[in-house]
């Protein structure tokens, strides 16, 4: 196993030497001891140590936490804080919010060994999770479908580029907004606005399919036929933590379906709606009247007197011409 390299940034010389001796005794490679933030950053940039032990309250440093932030976020090297208890309790919590731990003075060798190992392991786990997260984000962002993730209250948490393109909303302006504010959906068959499907998926705990004739009204007012579904998101314990909507523009599919339906529902010669279309529209009207008390409809029957006689006497071709 390769010896892990550690940089010590501490302005108390005796303490710094004790830390160095302990680390070397424990099998670590101490690159350098420094009390300068500038030298620390330079050393990190040149050698990329596995860990930096950093006194967060350096006597010569005005903004030690800013230096730590550079080390961790620019160079992706973990930092183990060193501080006295009296100074630790006065620090803002966000300065010690990183998952790589800290160690309080005075430092015992056994505590130092444990803190270093925990910091290295936690950082390795953190980096693994970050890499997996980046892979997942890359996959989602490259999808040809729109993807929208919400919390369990139905508020937007994430949108991929395709979802931004279809809705007209940018992710940074959509985050935190209610699902229905960003995704304005209409059921064209029922002529009804669709409510918060994210909340519905969370409540029922099942996949919810979009209506057959679902229309997305974009931020600019464009009407886009969309299809697919929204599903609840569960953590490793099975608890629902939100919902994910996957949808796509199905305009071309709808145009193809429209042509097929036209062939099925309209007379090829006259272009007049046939009996199949009449029964379909009648069924829709009946269903709509059941859902809406203010909806009324009527059926008018017309008969062409004597038309059957023309077909019977002169043939259907003459009837068609008539």
HELIX and SHEET records of a PDB file:
HELIX    1   1 UNK A   13  UNK A   25  1                                  13    
HELIX    2   2 UNK A   37  UNK A   47  1                                  11    
HELIX    3   3 UNK A   64  UNK A   73  1                                  10    
HELIX    4   4 UNK A   85  UNK A   88  1                                   4    
HELIX    5   5 UNK A   93  UNK A   96  5                                   4    
HELIX    6   6 UNK A  109  UNK A  141  1                                  33    
HELIX    7   7 UNK A  161  UNK A  167  1                                   7    
HELIX    8   8 UNK A  171  UNK A  174  1                                   4    
HELIX    9   9 UNK A  179  UNK A  182  1                                   4    
HELIX   10  10 UNK A  197  UNK A  204  1                                   8    
HELIX   11  11 UNK A  251  UNK A  265  1                                  15    
HELIX   12  12 UNK A  275  UNK A  291  1                                  17    
HELIX   13  13 UNK A  307  UNK A  314  1                                   8    
HELIX   14  14 UNK A  316  UNK A  321  1                                   6    
SHEET    1   A 5 UNK A  29  UNK A  34  0                                        
SHEET    2   A 5 UNK A   5  UNK A   9  1                                        
SHEET    3   A 5 UNK A  51  UNK A  55  1                                        
SHEET    4   A 5 UNK A  79  UNK A  84  1                                        
SHEET    5   A 5 UNK A 102  UNK A 105  1                                        
SHEET    1   B 5 UNK A 156  UNK A 159  0                                        
SHEET    2   B 5 UNK A 146  UNK A 151 -1                                        
SHEET    3   B 5 UNK A 240  UNK A 249 -1                                        
SHEET    4   B 5 UNK A 223  UNK A 234 -1                                        
SHEET    5   B 5 UNK A 208  UNK A 209 -1                                        
SHEET    1   C 7 UNK A 156  UNK A 159  0                                        
SHEET    2   C 7 UNK A 146  UNK A 151 -1                                        
SHEET    3   C 7 UNK A 240  UNK A 249 -1                                        
SHEET    4   C 7 UNK A 223  UNK A 234 -1                                        
SHEET    5   C 7 UNK A 214  UNK A 217 -1                                        
SHEET    6   C 7 UNK A 184  UNK A 187 -1                                        
SHEET    7   C 7 UNK A 192  UNK A 193 -1                                        
END                                                                             
